[in-house]
C-alpha cells in the first residue's frame, strides 16, 4: 500500500471537536454576559426571566 492509502482520514478530528466545543461554550458565556446586563423590564420584553438562563 502507498502512504496516502494507509493513513487516517481525519487524524486531527479530536481537535476539531474540542474547538467546536470551546466555540459553543464561548458563545453561551457571551450570551449570559449580555443577558446579565439587561434590566428585568428588558428581559420581560424579550420573554425571559433571570431564572431562565442562569
C-alpha positions in Angstrom: 0.0 0.0 0.0 1.0 3.5 -0.6 1.4 6.0 2.3 -1.7 8.0 1.4 -3.9 4.9 1.3 -2.8 3.7 4.8 -3.1 6.9 6.8 -6.0 8.0 8.9 -8.7 10.0 7.1 -9.2 12.5 9.9 -6.1 12.5 12.2 -7.0 15.7 14.0 -10.7 15.2 14.3 -10.4 15.3 18.1 -9.0 18.8 17.9 -11.9 19.9 15.7 -14.4 18.6 18.2 -12.6 20.4 21.1 -12.5 23.6 19.0 -16.3 23.3 18.3 -17.0 22.7 22.0 -14.9 25.7 23.0 -16.6 27.9 20.5 -20.1 26.8 21.7 -19.1 27.5 25.4 -17.7 30.9 24.5 -20.9 31.9 22.7 -23.0 30.7 25.7 -20.8 32.7 28.0 -21.1 35.9 25.9 -24.9 35.4 25.7 -25.2 35.1 29.5 -22.9 38.1 30.0 -25.2 40.2 27.7 -28.3 39.0 29.4 -26.9 39.8 32.8 -26.6 43.5 31.7 -30.3 43.8 30.8 -32.8 45.0 33.3 -35.7 42.9 34.4 -38.0 45.0 32.2 -35.9 44.4 29.1 -35.7 40.7 29.8 -39.5 40.7 30.1 -39.7 42.3 26.7 -37.6 39.5 25.3 -39.7 36.9 27.1 -37.2 35.8 29.6 -36.7 35.8 33.3 -33.4 35.8 35.2 -34.0 32.2 36.3 -34.4 31.0 32.7 -30.8 31.4 31.7 -28.8 31.1 35.0 
